[in-house]
Amino acid sequence: MRVALVHDYLVHLGGGERVLLEIARAFPGAPIFTSIFEPAAFGDALRGFDVRPSWMQRIPGAGRNFRALLPLYPKAFESIDLRGFDLVVSSTTSFAKGVRVAGATLHVCYMNTPTRFLWRPDEYAGDVVPLLARPLYAAALPALRRWDLEAAARPHRIIANSRNVAERIRAVYGRDSDVLHCPAAVDGLVPGSDVEDYYLVAARLLPYKRVALAIEACNTLRSRLVIMGSGPDEARLRALAGPTISFAGHVSEEVRRRLFARARAAIVPGIEDFGLVPIEAAAAGRPTVAFAAGGALETVVEGETGLFFREPTASALASSLQSLSSHTFDPEKLVAHARLFSPERFRSALTALIDRYWTEFHKT
């Protein structure tokens, strides 16, 4: 069976890209088609993989300005030639689902979310699209939405990364999906003996991640907070940060593991589609304080692997952080919880689902 993988763009190593890596490990040797590829952003992570970017790669500065190129992506993905492949697996938060395949080719889409900047622009696109590109974005939005609805009808089967996302897929695209939780990159994450006096946020710095809530809560409590990650919202967040807040930026895997293992707790202040951070924290034996909505409801067991705060305010988060001291979290239970989301389980469940789809596809 000839297999091809498709991903939106490869310009940074985030949660969606880590999922793609596990999909690629389930189908060794399969080429990865994408719009734009920035090898330097991945270090050794994609070494040895056959990555094939589209014609957008030839646009000067495409990797740095990938958000400004939104109107170009539909044509880029429709131009990808997937003839000769028996199975196409797309991994997407936006455009990759829109590839076209031949009639005898099975297309399975692993969807992390319906396209956020099209269907939830109030919480994403307005603060992320570059200022000079916003008039173009506004003008392109109706056509992009029409294309996105058409593209979502193209995969033969859709797999959602959580029950939360499955509900969004049904609401936006009118399609049912199977649920397969994201794999968590927990290799090397082990409980440590030296817990330090800081909280940890690990996130791409985008407005919808609501990192500002964590900063404001820790400012109020005068607690140390380490923010791991970078993104367009960084300048605003730095302006909000008091003296107990530090920005670690992009870190090595070794530093990432150490920061998780030594934190008092991880904080997830936004509404995540799924959210890998609570699983990574659990693998390191540390609890998570998360907003009680979205994917966190599927990855945090209240009182066992973490706590929730139920109002999207800094004061509610601060209150939950203060209550951590009255709870005891068993590292063994935390690690056992993380193993439920292991990459091995993900790959096994993914190939089982695709085997079923393959059988059903060839019966019709």
Secondary structure, 3 states (H helix, E strand, C coil): CCEEEEECCECCCCHHHHHHHHHHHHCCCCCEEECCECHHHCCCCCCCCCEEECHHHHCCCCCCCHHHHHHHHHHHHHCCCCCCCCEEEEEECCCHHHCCCCCCCEEEEEECCCCHHHHCHHHCHHHHCCHHHHHHHHHHHHHHHHHHHHHHCCCCEEEECCHHHHHHHHHHHCCCCEECCCCCCCCCCCCCCCCCCCEEEECCCCHHHCHHHHHHHHHHHCCCEEEEECCCCHHHHHHHCCCCEEEEECCCHHHHHHHHHHCCEEEECCCCCCCCHHHHHHHCCCCEEEECCCCHHHHCCECCCEEEECCCCHHHHHHHHHHHHHCCCCHHHHHHHHHCCCHHHHHHHHHHHHHHHHHHHHHC
